[in-house]
Amino acid sequence: MNRQVVFALFILVLDLGYLVQALELPLPFERGEPGPSFLPLILVALLAIGALGVMIEALRGGLDGEEREADFAMRSVALIVLTGGFIAAFELLGYWGATVLYTFAVGWLFEQERIGPVKALGTSALIAAGVTGVGWLFFVQLFDLFLPQGMF
């Protein structure tokens, strides 16, 4: 057991609590449309997959050393701050502005160590454009849902 395993277990416990609350909402497609529990259930699944991935990697010994732990902790904090900023900016900047900025920042946060900061700029821009565009197609075109336009 190391810090990553404990952190992943902690995230899984929180994720379980979120799942219990999400299941209190009407189930997706119960009435023919996604419904209010659709996105929370997707987030529960993605968070569980991510936490299990961290746990498996840590148990295999892939995430060792004090430096890697400090880097992991800093990125986790940065991701929490970015997510809070995304939530705060969503109404002000609208779906397009907030989502492009958020996905670009998250992409750069994780890609810059892997491929370097300069290459990560281009990769992050592609990630931001792809995620934002697919999200818009999914919510607006496929399910005819309203996304905020922002104040600009």
N, C-alpha and C positions, 0 to 999 in steps of 0.2 A: 504494500500500500504506500502510495506517495500522495503528494498534494493534488496532482491532476485527477487521480482516482477519487479522492475525497470530494474534490470540486465537482466532478462529473456526477457522483452520487447525490450531492446536494442539488444540482440542477435537475436531476431526474425526480427528486422528491418534490421540488417546486413545480416541475412539469406535470406531475401526477395531480397536484392540487389544482393546477390550471385546467387539466383535463376534466376533473370532477365538475368544476364550474362550467366549462364549455358544454358538457353533456346535459346540463340543466336547461340549456337553450333548445329551441326546436331543432330537430335534426336536419342536416342539409337535404334538400330536394324532397323533403316530406310533403311540401305543397307545390312542388314543381319548379322551385327556384332555390338558389343557394341557401338562403336563410342566414340568420345571424350567427350560427355556430360554424359555418363553413370555414372562414378564415382562421378562427381560433383552433379548430381541429387540425388544419394544415400546419399551423405554427407548432402545435403540440407534437405532431409527428416529426417535423423538421428538427425541433429542439431535442427530441429523444434520440433521433439518428445522430445528431452532432455530439451529444453527450456520450452516447455509446461508442462513437468513433474515438473520442478523446480517451475514454476508459480503456478501450481495447489497445490503442496505441501506447498508452502509459503502461499497461500490464505487459505488453511485449517488450518494453524497455526503449521505445522510440523517443520518448520525451524525458530525457534525463539531464541532470546537471542544473546547478543553481542559475546559470545564465539563461537557459531555456525556460525555466520556471518563472523567472523575473519577466522575461519577454512575453510569455503566455499571460501572466497576470496583467501586464501593462496593456496588452491588446484587448484583454477582456474588459478592462476598465474603459479603454477608448471606445470599444464597441457599445458599451452601455451608454456612454456620453453621446455618441453619434445617434443611437436609437432615440434617446431623449430629445436630442435636437431635431430629429426627423419628426417626431410627434408634435413638438412645439411649432415647427415650421409648416406643417401640413396645411393648416387653414390659411396661413399668411401667404405662402408661396404657391399653394395649390399642389395637385398631384404631380404635375410635370416637373416643376422646379424642385420641390422637396425630394422627390424620388430620384431624380437625376443626381442631385448633390449627395444624397445619402448613399446610393449604390456606388457612385464614383469613389466616395471616401472609404467605404467598406472594402471595395475592390482594391484600392491603393494600399489600405492598411494591411491586407493579407498578401498581395502580390509583390509589394516592394522588397520584401525579404527574399522571396523566391526567385525573382527575375531582375531585381535591381530597381531603384527608384525611377530611372528615366524610362525604361521599357514598361514599367507599371503604369505610367501615365496613359499610354496608348491602350493598354489592356483594360485599364479601369474605365476609360472612356467607352470602349466597346461593351463592356459589361453593363455600364450605366445605360447606354442607349438600348441594349437588348432587353434588359430587365424592365426598364420603364416602358418600352414599346409593347412587349409581351403582356405586361400587367395591364396596360390600357386596353389592348385588344381583348384580353380575358374579361375584365370587369365591364368595360363600356360596350364593346361590340358583341361579345358572347352573351353576357347576362343583362345588358341594358341597365347597368347601375350608374348612379351619379358619382362623379369624383370631383372634389373641390377644384375650382379654377384659380383660386388665390386672389389676392388683392391687386395684382399687377396686370 
